Amino acid sequence: MASGGMASGGMASGGMASGGMAGGHMHVGSGMAGANMPMSGGGAVGGVGGGAGACGCAEAAGCGSSTSVGGVMSFVGTGGAFTMETTYKYVGMGAGQFDLTGPAPPSRMPLFACGGVAVLALVAVLLVLCVPTASTTLVSTTIGVPKDCLLWGDPHIETFDGGFPNAYGEGEFWIVKSNMVSIQGRYLATPFTNGLAATHQIAVGGKFMGGHKFTVGPMENGQITCDDGPILQGFPSEATCGPVTLNYNGMGKLVDDAQSKLEKHIVHFDMPSMKLHIQILRWANHLNVKITMPPQATGMDGSCGNFNGNAIDDSTEAITARMGGRVAMGELLFRHAVSTSGVVVKTIADCVQTVRQHAIDLCQKNMQVGAQQVLMDSCIFDVCFGGDQYAGENGLAQLQ
């Protein structure tokens, strides 16, 4: 306090608040016999005032300097030592209307309150700026350019890298196994395929499906399901399964216009954020499948190969060595494992010569001119052991 007066932490709005004196930390400066007397808490007649002025004390009060004596300021009528102004001013003993009426411990609540508010405000700003917001966007785990993997016939496979392994055995096998995407195929020999183990069902799951599962079977003895419930019952129709968009129609470019007479029932499975598209062509008793996707950053493997740019390590023997046999029960996407018939694997040498020649003629008629020899060989094999219908159905394998 300058000139021997006394300064408090300040009056709210310069005076009394709601019938009472503004609370605050008032100090009596050196002008009062050298004593510095903090007036904390702020007493009032009829109410308590609003806090500590401006969260501090006037410089003139010598805030924090010299010895302090606490007390509560009260209205005493005549005979007091202080009078009320915008600050408490010492006017001499008996000359004012306010005086100290009782001791009160020094209060540091104003400083604490101001400091606490400042800290809380800073924390709030930091939370807004620094805490990441929740997002439903699926983080991409893919690298490179999408390519196709094809499965057709008994089944024959063209991998993402252009290899041509064959899967002649029965059971459930990995088509694509990766951290995010899981695709499994069930290969079965049926009376309708003359003992040929064709692709009978396909199941899609994995982390990107968010716990959902999608399966497709053939026309006559299979169905389309999402989480084991029927879906896409009409033709054409559309639906969703978890995050995936599904369309069921006859749309698909043929390899050869000669096959245009065959009716097509194609399920389109789309997950654009993963750059994943699956086309499943449903025949009476088996499926043809086309999977389009990019390589996975964390690696992948299965009947469609490891997508490492090297077709040599996509042979039947190499994939079997890496993946082993059937899918383990704990990883199975199908509801149960199928019982196999134990059919002996056949080779083209087991095809009677007259039947083989018939197959060659039929496949040459139905396959596109300039088709790779491996596709021609697979057609001949399937016609030999599966029947004439495979000549046309194999020609639809490369849907676009």
C-alpha positions in Angstrom: 0.0 0.0 0.0 1.3 3.4 -0.9 1.4 6.3 1.5 0.8 4.2 4.6 -2.7 3.1 3.5 -4.0 -0.4 3.2 -4.8 -2.3 0.0 -6.9 -5.4 -0.3 -7.2 -8.0 -3.1 -9.8 -5.6 -4.5 -13.5 -5.0 -4.2 -15.8 -6.8 -6.7 -16.9 -4.2 -9.2 -15.2 -1.6 -7.1 -17.5 -2.0 -4.0 -19.9 -4.3 -2.1 -21.2 -7.5 -3.8 -24.8 -8.5 -3.1 -25.0 -6.8 0.2 -21.6 -7.9 1.3 -18.0 -6.9 0.9 -16.0 -8.5 -1.9 -13.7 -11.1 -0.5 -10.0 -10.9 -1.1 -6.6 -11.0 0.4 -6.1 -7.5 1.9 -2.7 -6.5 3.2 -2.0 -3.6 5.5 1.2 -2.0 4.3 4.1 -0.5 6.0 2.1 2.7 6.7 0.3 1.0 9.6 3.1 0.9 12.1 5.1 -1.2 9.8 2.7 -4.1 9.8 1.5 -6.0 6.7 -2.0 -7.4 7.5 -3.7 -9.7 5.0 -7.5 -9.5 5.0 -8.4 -13.0 3.7 -11.8 -14.5 3.1 -13.7 -11.3 3.1 -16.4 -10.9 5.8 -19.7 -9.3 4.9 -23.0 -8.0 6.3 -25.7 -9.9 4.5 -23.5 -12.0 2.2 -20.1 -12.9 0.9 -18.5 -11.1 -2.0 -17.1 -12.5 -5.1 -13.7 -13.9 -4.7 -10.3 -12.3 -4.6 -10.7 -9.3 -6.8 -8.6 -10.1 -9.8 -6.9 -13.2 -8.5 -4.0 -11.4 -7.0 -3.2 -8.4 -5.0 -2.2 -4.8 -5.8 1.5 -4.2 -6.1 1.1 -1.3 -3.7 0.2 -3.7 -1.0 3.6 -5.3 -1.1 2.1 -8.7 -1.9 4.0 -11.5 -0.2 6.5 -9.1 1.6 7.1 -8.6 5.4 5.2 -10.2 8.3 1.4 -10.5 8.0 -1.3 -10.6 10.7 -4.7 -12.0 9.6 -8.1 -10.7 10.4 -11.7 -10.3 9.1 -13.0 -6.9 8.2 -16.5 -6.2 9.7 -18.8 -3.2 9.8 -18.7 -1.7 13.4 -20.5 1.6 13.0 -18.7 4.4 14.7 -15.4 4.0 16.4 -13.7 1.8 13.8 -10.3 2.4 12.3 -11.1 2.0 8.6 -13.5 3.6 6.1 -14.8 1.9 2.9 -13.4 3.0 -0.5 -12.4 1.0 -3.5 -9.8 -0.3 -1.0 -9.7 -0.4 2.7 -7.9 2.7 3.8 -6.5 3.3 7.2 -7.8 6.5 8.7 -6.7 6.3 12.3 -8.1 4.6 15.3 -11.7 5.5 15.9 -12.2 7.4 12.7 -13.6 4.7 10.4 -16.6 2.3 10.2 -14.6 -1.0 9.6 -12.1 -2.7 11.9 -10.5 -6.1 12.5 -12.8 -8.1 14.7 -11.1 -11.5 14.8 -8.1 -13.4 13.6 -8.3 -15.5 10.4 -5.5 -17.6 8.9 -4.0 -16.3 5.7 -5.9 -17.7 2.7 -4.2 -18.8 -0.5 -7.5 -19.9 -2.1 -7.5 -17.0 -4.6 -4.1 -18.0 -5.9 -5.0 -21.7 -5.9 -8.3 -21.0 -7.6 -6.7 -18.9 -10.4 -3.9 -21.4 -10.8 -6.3 -24.3 -10.8 -8.5 -22.7 -13.5 -5.5 -22.0 -15.6 -4.2 -25.5 -15.3 -7.6 -27.0 -16.1 -7.9 -24.8 -19.2 -4.5 -25.8 -20.4 -5.3 -29.5 -19.9 -8.5 -29.1 -21.9 -6.7 -27.4 -24.7 -4.0 -30.1 -24.8 -6.7 -32.8 -24.8 -8.4 -31.3 -27.8 -5.2 -30.8 -29.7 -3.4 -34.0 -28.8 -5.9 -36.8 -28.2 -6.6 -38.6 -31.5 -10.3 -38.8 -32.5 -12.0 -42.1 -33.1 -12.3 -43.1 -36.8 -14.3 -45.8 -38.6 -12.0 -45.7 -41.6 -10.2 -49.0 -42.1 -6.5 -48.4 -42.3 -5.1 -49.9 -45.5 -2.7 -52.8 -45.1 -2.1 -53.3 -48.8 0.9 -52.5 -51.1 1.3 -52.6 -54.8 -1.2 -53.0 -57.7 -4.2 -55.4 -57.5 -4.1 -58.5 -59.6 -6.3 -61.5 -60.2 -6.4 -65.1 -58.9 -8.7 -67.6 -60.7 -10.1 -70.9 -59.6 -12.1 -73.1 -62.0 -12.8 -76.7 -62.7 -11.5 -79.4 -60.5 -10.1 -76.9 -59.3 -7.3 -75.4 -61.4 -5.8 -72.2 -60.2 -4.0 -69.3 -61.7 -2.2 -67.5 -58.9 -1.7 -63.7 -58.5 1.9 -64.2 -59.8 0.8 -66.3 -62.8 1.6 -69.7 -61.4 -0.6 -72.7 -62.1 -0.9 -75.1 -59.1 -3.7 -77.7 -59.0 -5.7 -78.9 -56.0 -7.0 -82.4 -56.6 -7.7 -83.4 -53.0 -11.0 -82.9 -51.0 -11.5 -80.8 -48.0 -11.2 -77.2 -46.8 -8.1 -75.3 -47.9 -6.7 -71.8 -47.7 -7.2 -69.8 -50.8 -6.0 -66.5 -49.3 -4.5 -66.3 -45.8 -3.3 -62.9 -44.5 -3.6 -60.8 -41.4 -6.7 -58.9 -42.7 -8.3 -61.1 -45.4 -9.2 -64.8 -45.0 -10.6 -66.8 -47.9 -11.2 -70.5 -47.8 -12.4 -73.0 -50.4 -14.1 -76.4 -49.9 -13.1 -78.8 -52.7 -15.4 -81.8 -53.1 -15.9 -84.8 -55.4 -19.6 -85.3 -56.0 -21.7 -87.7 -58.1 -22.6 -84.7 -60.2 -18.9 -84.2 -61.1 -18.1 -87.9 -61.7 -15.8 -88.0 -58.8 -14.0 -84.8 -59.8 -13.0 -82.7 -56.7 -14.3 -79.2 -57.8 -14.7 -76.0 -55.8 -17.9 -76.6 -54.0 -18.0 -73.6 -51.6 -16.1 -70.5 -50.8 -16.0 -68.7 -47.4 -14.8 -65.1 -46.8 -13.9 -63.7 -43.4 -11.0 -62.0 -41.5 -10.5 -58.8 -39.6 -11.7 -56.6 -42.4 -15.1 -58.2 -42.1 -15.5 -57.0 -38.6 -16.6 -60.5 -37.3 -18.9 -61.3 -40.2 -18.6 -64.2 -42.5 -19.9 -64.7 -46.1 -20.2 -68.1 -47.9 -21.4 -69.1 -51.4 -22.3 -72.6 -52.7 -23.4 -73.9 -56.1 -26.9 -73.6 -57.6 -28.3 -77.1 -57.0 -26.9 -78.1 -53.7 -25.6 -74.9 -52.1 -26.7 -71.5 -50.9 -25.5 -67.9 -50.3 -25.2 -66.9 -46.6 -24.1 -64.1 -44.3 -23.3 -65.2 -40.8 -24.9 -68.5 -41.6 -28.2 -66.9 -42.6 -29.6 -67.0 -46.2 -29.0 -63.9 -48.3 -29.4 -62.8 -51.9 -32.4 -65.1 -52.3 -33.7 -63.2 -55.4 -32.2 -62.9 -58.8 -31.0 -60.3 -59.4 -30.6 -58.8 -55.9 -28.3 -56.8 -53.7 -27.4 -56.8 -50.1 -24.7 -56.1 -47.6 -22.8 -58.4 -45.2 -21.0 -56.4 -42.6 -18.9 -53.7 -44.4 -19.2 -55.5 -47.8 -21.5 -54.7 -50.7 -23.0 -57.6 -52.5 -24.7 -57.9 -55.9 -26.1 -61.0 -57.5 -26.7 -60.8 -61.2 -25.6 -62.1 -64.7 -23.1 -59.3 -65.3 -19.6 -60.4 -66.4 -17.6 -60.2 -69.6 -17.1 -63.6 -71.3 -13.8 -64.8 -72.6 -15.5 -66.0 -75.7 -18.8 -65.0 -77.2 -19.4 -68.7 -78.0 -20.3 -69.1 -74.3 -22.9 -66.4 -74.3 -25.6 -69.0 -74.5 -24.8 -70.2 -71.0 -26.8 -68.6 -68.2 -24.7 -66.8 -65.7 -25.4 -66.4 -62.0 -22.6 -64.3 -60.6 -22.1 -63.0 -57.0 -20.1 -59.7 -56.8 -18.3 -59.1 -53.5 -17.0 -55.5 -53.1 -14.8 -53.9 -50.5 -13.4 -50.7 -52.2 -11.4 -49.5 -49.2 -9.4 -52.8 -49.4 -9.3 -52.7 -53.2 -10.9 -56.2 -52.9 -13.3 -57.6 -55.4 -14.5 -61.2 -55.7 -16.6 -62.7 -58.4 -18.2 -66.1 -57.8 -19.8 -67.8 -60.8 -22.3 -70.4 -59.6 -22.7 -73.5 -61.7 -25.1 -76.3 -60.9 -22.6 -78.3 -58.8 -19.4 -76.2 -58.5 -18.0 -72.7 -58.5 -15.6 -70.6 -60.6 -14.0 -67.8 -58.6 -12.0 -64.7 -59.5 -10.3 -62.8 -56.7 -8.9 -59.3 -57.4 -6.8 -57.7 -54.7 -3.4 -56.1 -54.0 -0.6 -57.8 -52.1 -0.8 -57.5 -48.3 1.9 -55.6 -46.5 2.2 -58.2 -43.8 2.4 -61.1 -46.3 -0.1 -63.7 -47.6 -0.3 -67.3 -48.9 -2.6 -70.0 -49.9 -3.9 -71.7 -53.1 -3.6 -68.2 -54.8 0.1 -68.1 -54.0 2.2 -65.7 -51.8 1.9 -62.8 -54.3 5.6 -62.0 -54.1 6.1 -61.5 -57.9 7.6 -64.9 -58.4 5.5 -67.6 -60.1 8.1 -70.3 -59.6 7.3 -70.7 -55.9 3.5 -71.0 -56.7 3.8 -74.7 -57.7 1.5 -77.3 -56.1 4.4 -78.7 -54.2 5.7 -75.4 -53.0 2.3 -74.2 -51.7 1.6 -77.5 -50.0 5.1 -77.4 -48.3 4.3 -73.9 -46.9 0.6 -74.2 -46.1 0.4 -77.9 -45.2 -2.9 -79.7 -45.7 -6.5 -78.8 -44.8 -7.4 -75.8 -42.7 -7.1 -76.4 -39.0 -10.3 -76.7 -37.1 -9.6 -73.6 -35.0 -9.3 -71.5 -38.2 -12.2 -72.9 -40.1 -14.7 -70.4 -41.6 -17.2 -73.1 -42.5 -19.5 -74.4 -39.8 -17.9 -77.8 -39.8 -15.3 -79.8 -41.7 -16.6 -82.0 -44.5 -16.1 -85.8 -44.6 -14.0 -86.7 -47.6 -14.7 -89.7 -49.9 -11.0 -90.8 -50.2 -11.2 -90.6 -54.0 -7.9 -91.5 -55.6 -6.3 -88.6 -57.5 -6.4 -89.0 -61.2 -4.0 -87.8 -63.9 -4.5 -87.2 -67.6 -2.9 -90.6 -68.2 -6.0 -92.2 -66.6 -8.2 -90.7 -69.4 -9.1 -93.3 -72.2 -7.6 -92.1 -75.5 -10.9 -91.8 -77.3 -12.4 -89.8 -74.5 -9.3 -87.6 -74.4 -9.5 -86.9 -78.1 -13.2 -85.9 -77.7 -12.2 -83.6 -74.9 -9.5 -82.0 -77.0 -11.9 -81.3 -79.8 -14.5 -79.9 -77.5 -12.1 -77.7 -75.6 -10.6 -76.3 -78.8 -14.1 -75.4 -80.0 -15.0 -73.6 -76.7 -11.8 -72.1 -75.5 -10.7 -68.7 -76.8 -8.2 -68.7 -79.7 -4.7 -68.2 -78.4 -5.6 -69.5 -74.8 -2.6 -70.6 -72.8 -1.7 -74.3 -73.0 -2.2 -74.7 -69.3 -5.8 -73.6 -69.7 -6.3 -76.0 -72.6 -4.9 -78.9 -70.6 -7.1 -78.1 -67.6 -10.2 -78.1 -69.9 -9.2 -81.5 -71.4 -8.7 -82.9 -67.9 -12.0 -81.7 -66.6 -13.9 -82.9 -69.7 -12.3 -86.3 -69.4 -13.3 -86.8 -65.8 -16.1 -84.3 -65.2 -18.1 -84.2 -68.4 -18.7 -82.1 -71.6 -20.2 -79.2 -69.7 -16.8 -78.3 -68.3 -15.6 -77.2 -71.8 -18.0 -74.2 -71.8 -17.9 -73.6 -68.0 -14.1 -73.4 -67.9 -14.2 -70.8 -70.7 -16.0 -68.5 -68.3 -13.3 -68.7 -65.7 -11.7 -65.4 -66.7 -14.6 -63.1 -66.0 -13.8 -59.4 -65.9 
